[in-house]
Amino acid sequence: MLSLRQIFPLIASFAATASACTPCTSLTLSNPPPGTSLINITSIERHDVTVTGTRFNGTGTVSNISFCDVEIYLTHGSSHDAVRIAVWLPLPIQKWTGRFMGTGGSGFRAGIFDPALAEGVADGFAATSTDAGVGNAGDDPSSWAQNRQLVNNFVYLSIHEMTVVGKQVAEQFYGKKPTYSYFNGCSQGGRQGYRAALEYPDDYHGISAHSPGINWDRLLPGFLWPYLQKLQTPGLTTCKIAGITAASIAACDPDDGAVDGLISYPPSCKFDATSLVGKEIAGCDVDKTITKAEADAWNSIRDGPKYKSGKSIWYGMQPGSDISFVTLAPFAPGESWLKDFILRSPNYNTSTLTYDDYLADFAKSVKTFGQSWGSPSADLSAFKKRGGKLLTFHGWSDQSVPGESTIEYWNRVSQTVGGVDDFYRLFMAPGVGHCASFGYGPGPWSLMDTLVDWVEHGKAPDTLFAAGFGKTRNLCRYPKRLMYKGSSSVENASSWTCI
């Protein structure tokens, strides 16, 4: 039992902390980030809120959360932009863990807001999101593509300013600074996380950034390569694509020692779609027979864009990936990039795109946007020096962001910084699609828990547990890959090892 001498200092300390707290409706922003000024701030308590569409794949629900909802609008100089920043602060204050979380966006949206914020609050984080001033128009950036301030906001600036503002508001509300700061995002959010590690290494202790849309100058025109193959080969139907994809899985599934419906390491798959020429695809209603042109088109989608010389300029879609939605119609972000950024012609008819046009547009994208939107630097030494940790998973069956893009960056970081395993770990997930939203393989869970354990307790992950589709796996830390042990159920993680 504590003595009165011991109790009184505790009471005094609590009183001091409580008096330092600011009520939700009285929050202010007295020190906006340099170069910005405050347009408006509002705040209100919200109780027993339910938010749907959570998790990266949008299938989750967070129920009965309470928080202080802070809405802030900033502008930069005379640019007349209006950058929205939302900060959700868990209530009651005892539910705050002392942790802060920045969240990322998707496509041409800088932030997802409610679904991302709700996940953070449910886990005791003070969470924040931003729209970078571009609003929430999804994959239509035509209204801001030529606005230098809004482009800078989106590419790198607003995630940092969101972080500065969010931490300041959290400190004012709770009466103390966050103990640890984390970032959580996938796709566009993954790109934002990587950019934060590079340009603002002191912002976060840990960054959870997955299927990252890095190498944007090449990634975005790369989105249109499958569609170009379809334009040139109209007979390549959804049914035929599915049939060829199934054949690729059947051919390469056994390479890891077991037949489980997954290709553990697709780059080693030697499947050639021309082996199906003249064969019928079961289940197709009409035009069932695979032609040489259709097989070549599928192979080209797998191999990725190439110059006429045969030299590769970007990565393709791995065997086992469902490529239909990026093939049968132009993938919206790629089409927007072509129209609004490369060509500056919003009315361009993408169905007129030719191979020569494509090569010229790709080259222009790299030349014009490589330094700003691309990922030319892999020097994460400052992030490593401050003790930061970067955790990434990427699905081998990602239908939009090729896994090899992230592997390329991992290799460059390893060569540039060295000691990459000390602070940056990549896990490749067989059969998993973009941000675990699609595909047919088990997706990783508890990613933030894993990152917190690494940052706060020094428990560096050697594997990531994954579950789904009746399967479990312990995903391997790259460059290791999964191999069947030769006994027990192929569905269970315990039957596999990393080699």
N, C-alpha and C positions, 0 to 999 in steps of 0.2 A: 504494500500500500504506500502511495506517495505521501510525503509529509507536506504540511502547509508551506514550508519554505520551497518545496519543489513545485507545488501547485500554482502559487501566485505568479511566478515568472511565465508559466504556460498560459495562464489567463491573460496576463498583460500582453504576451506575444500574439495571442489570438485576437485580442481587442485591437491591437495595432494593425493586424492584417485585415480584419473586418472593416476598420475605419478607412483603410486605403482603397477598398472596393468602391466602384461607382455603380449606382443602380442602372439597370438596363436602359431605361428611358432617358437617362441623363448623359449617355456616352457622347463624347465629342472626338474630333480629330484635330488636335492642336498643332500637329507637326506632320503635314503631308509630305510625301517623298519629294526630294529635290526635283525642280522642274515642273511640279504639279501644283494645282490649287484646288481647294475643295469647292464643289458645286453644292452638294447637299449631303446630309447624313440623317437617317431616321433609324429608330430602334424600338422594338416591341417584344415583349415576352409572348411566346407561343407554347401551348401545353397540349400533351397527348396527341401529337401529330403523327400521321401515318404517311409514308412515302413509298410509292411503288417504282419499279424500273431500276432498282439498285443492282449492284454488282456490274462487272464489265459487260456481262452478257444480257443485262437488263431483265433478269428473271427473278430478282429478289424483291423483298418487301421489308421495310423497317417500320415497326409499329410503336406507338405510344412514347415518342420522344418529346422532351421539353427543352427549350433553348431560348436564349436571347437572340433575336433575328435582327442583324444590323445590315442596313443597306447604305452604301457609300457611292457617291459619284465624284470622279476627279476629272480635271481637264489639264491639258499641257499647253502652257503659254497662250498664244493666240490661235491655236489650231482649231478651237471650237469642238474638239472631240468630247465625248462624255463616256468615261470608262466606269462601268458598273463593277463594284466589288461587294460580294455578300460574305458576311462572317456569321457563323452560327456558333454560339457559346453555350455549352451544356448547362442545364439546370436540373436540380439545384446545384449550387457551385461545388458541393462535395463530390459530384459526379465527374468533375473535371480531373483528369489524370495528371495535369501539368504538361500535357503534350499538345503540340500544334500540328495541323495538317493543311498543306496546300494541295489543291486538286486541279487536275488538268481537263482538257477538252476532247473533242472528237471531230474529225474532218476539218472543216473551216470554222468550227466553233471553238473558241478559246476556253470555254468552261461548260460543264454539264449542270452545275448548280444543284438543285434539290436532291437528286439521287446520290450524287457524290458527297454532298454535305451531310446528308442523313446518315450515311454509313460512318462517317467520321464521328458525328455526335453520339451515335449509338455505342461507339467504342470509347467514349470519353475524351475525344479530341476536340479542341477548338478548331473548327474547320472553315476554310475560305475558298472562294471561287471568283473568277473574273470573266467578263466578256471581251476584254481588251478594247472596248469601244466600238466593236464591229457588230454588236447585237447578237441575235440568235437566229440568223437567216440560214443556218445549216450549211449546205454545200454550194451556196450562191454568193461568192465574194464580189460580184460585179460592182456593188455600190461603194466598195472601199479599196479595190485592187490597185488604183492609181493614187491613193492618198498616202503620202510618205509617212505621216505620223501614225496612221492606223496600221499600216504594214509593220512599222517598227514595234508598235504596241504588240501586235499579234506574234511576230517572230521571236521576240526575246524580252521586251521591256515590262509588259504588264504582269507576267508571273512574278517578277521580282518586286514590283510595286505592290501587288496583291499581298505578298509575303510581309513586306515592311508594314503595311497598313494592318493586316490581320494580327500580327504580333503586338502592335501598339494597342489595338482595341482590346485584345485578350488581357494584356497587362493592366490596362485601366479597369476592366471589369472585375478581374480576379484579385487585383492588388499585388501581383507578382508576375515576373516574366515566365514564359514557357520554359520548362526544363529541357525538353527535347523537341526538335522540329523535324517533320517528315513531309515528303511529297508523295502523292499517289496519282498515277495516271497510266493510260494505255492508248496506243495509237498516236493521235495528236498529243494526248497527255504524256505519252512516252517520250515523244520528241521534246516536249517542254521540260520534262524532267532531266533529260540529257543536256539540254541547253543550260538549265539552271546549274547543273554540276560543273559545266565548263565556264560559264561567265559570272556566276554568283556563288562561288564555292562555299561561302560562309552562311548562306541562307538556310541550308538544311543539314542535319546530322545524317539522315537516311533518305534515300530516294528509291521508291518502288515504281519502276518505269518499264512497261511491257509492250511487246509488239511495236517498238518505237518507230514513228514515221520520220526517221532521220534520213540524211541524204536526199532531202526533199526535191532538189533540182533534178535528180534522176528518177526518184520514186514516182513523182506525179506523172511525167510523160510515160513512165513504165506502165502505169495503170492502163494505158490505151493500147498496149501491144496485143493483148488477147483479142480485143475488139477489132483491131486491124486485120488479124488473121481470119476472123469471122467475115469481115467485109470481103475479103479475097476468096473465101471458101464458104459460100452460102449453105452448102449441104451439111455443114458441121452443126447438127441440131443438138438440142439439150439431151435428147435420148442417146445420141451417139457419143457425146462427151461423157455421159455417165457410164456408158458401156466401156469406153476406152479406159476411163479412170478405174473402173472395177477390175479390168484386165491388168492394169499396172499394179494394183494392190495384190492381186493373185500371184503375179510374177515375182514380186519382191518381198512379200510378207514373210516368207521362210528365211530370209537372209539373216535374221536375228536369232535363228534357232527354233522358232515356234511359229505356228500359224494362229494368229490372234486377231487378224483383221487390221493390223497396223504395220506400217513400215517404220521401223525404229530409226533408220538413218537413210533417208531418201537420196542423198547425193550419191550413194553407192549403187542405186537402182539402175540396172542396165536395160530396162524395158524400152523397146522401140515399137511405136504404134504401127509402123509399116508391117509388122508381123500379123496384123489383123486385116490387111488389105484383101478384099474379096470375101470376107466373112460377114455374116449377118449378126446384128446385135439384137438379142432376144428382148422382146417387150416393145420395140419400136413399131408403131402402127404402119408407117409407110417408109419407103426409102431406107431399108434396113442395112444395106450393104456398105461397108467402109471402102471408100475410094483412096487412091494414093494421095490425092490432094488433101483429103480430110485427115489422113494419118500424118502427113507432113505438117499440116497446120497445128495439130495437137502437139507434135514434137517441138514445133517452133515456140508454142506457148510455154512448154516445159523448159526449153533452153533459154528463153528470153531474147530481147532485141539484139540484133547483130548488124554490123556494117555489111556491105556487099562483099567485102573481103572475107567475111566469116568471123571477124573479131567481135567478141561479145562487148556490149556497152551497158548492159544491166542484167539483173537476174530474172529468171523465169519462175513459174509455179511448179513446185515439186510434185512428183508422182504421188497420187493419193489425195490431191487437193481438188475440191469441188470448184471448178473454174467457170461454171456456167454463168453466174451472175455478172462476172466481169468480162464475159465474152459476147453474150447475146445482145448487150446494150453497152454503150460507153459508160464506164464507171464515173459517177457524178463528179467526185473531186478531180479526177484526171481531165475530164471534159472542161470543167470550170477553169482549171489551170491553163489549158490550151487556149481557151477563148479569152479569158480575162487578163492573163498575165503574159503568156508567150506572144499571142497574136494581137492582143488588145482589140479583139473583134467579137463582141458578145453574140452577134448574129451568125457567126460562122457555122456552117453545116458540117458537123463531124462525119457524116456519112460519105462525104466527098474525099476524106483523107486517103492519101496514097502513101506507098512505102517511101518514095523520095521526100514527100512532104514530112513524113514522120521523122526521118533522119535529120532533116533540116531543123524541125521544131525541137527535137531532142537536143541538138547541138546548141541552139539558141537558149534553151532553158539552162543548160550547164554554164554557158558563157555569161548570161545575164544575171542568174540567180545563185550561182554556185557559192559565192562568198557570203551572201546574206541568208538565204534559205537553206543552203546545203550544210554539210558537216565536214568542212575541210580540216578542222583541228580536232585531234584526239588527245590533246594534252590535258589530262585530268589530274595533273600532279598537285595542283593547289587544293583540289577537293580531297585527294588522298592525304595530303599533308595535314589538313584540318581534322582528319579522322573520319571523313564521310564514308558512307557505305552505299553502293549502288547495286540494287537487286533487279534482275530482269528475267522474265520467261518469254519465249517466243514459240508459237506453234509451228511445227514443220509443215502443216497443211494450211497455213495462212494464205487466204485467197487474194489479199491485197498488198500487204507488206512482206516481201520475201524474207524468210529467216536468214538467208545468206547476207542480207544487208546488215543485220545486227552482228553477225559473225565477223564480217569485214571490219566493222568498227571495233569490236572486241579485240581483233588481231592488231589493229592500229594502236589501240590504247596499250596493249601488251608491249608492242615494240617501242612506243613513245615513252611510257612511264615505267614499265617493268613492275614486277611484284603485283600483277593484276589481281590475283586471288586474295590479296590482303584487303581489298576494298571494292572489287567489282566482280560479281559472279553472274554468269549467264546459264540458263537452263532451257534446253530445247525439248519441246513436248510433242511426241509422235501422235499424229492424227488430229491434233488440235488446230482449230482455225483461228481467225483473227480475234484477238482478245478473248479467246475461249467462247466466242459467240456462235461459232459454227464448228463443223468438223464432226468427228466420230471417235475422238480419243479422250481419255480422262484429263480434265483440266486441273491445274494447281489451286489449292485453297490456302487460307490463312497466311497470305503473303505478307500482310502488314505485321502479323504476329511474328513471323519469321524475321522480318527486318528489325523489329523492336528488340528481339532477342539478340540479334547480331550487334546492333548499335549499343544497347544498354547493358548487355551481359557478356558480350564477346563471343557469342555462340554462332560462329560462321557456318552457314548451311552447306553441307556437302551434297544433300539431295533435297528435293521439294516433293512433298506428298501430293499426289494427284488422284482424283476419283471421278468417275462418270461412265455412263454407258455400260454399267455392270463390271467395270474394271477398276483396279487400283494400280498405281505405279509410284515408284520413288524416282522422280526425274533426275537425270544425271547432270552434274556440273560439267559444262562444256570445258574441254573437248571430249570428255568421256561420253559413251553411248550405252544404251541398254542392250543386254544379251540374256537370253533365256538360260537358266541354270541346267535345264534338261530333266526336271522332275517337278511334280506338283502342278496345280492348276495354272494355266497361262493367264487367267484373269487376275491373279493375286500378285501384289507387289513383291511379296516374299519369294516368289519364283524367279525373280529377275535380279541381275547384278549389273554394275557399271564397269565397263572395261575401257 
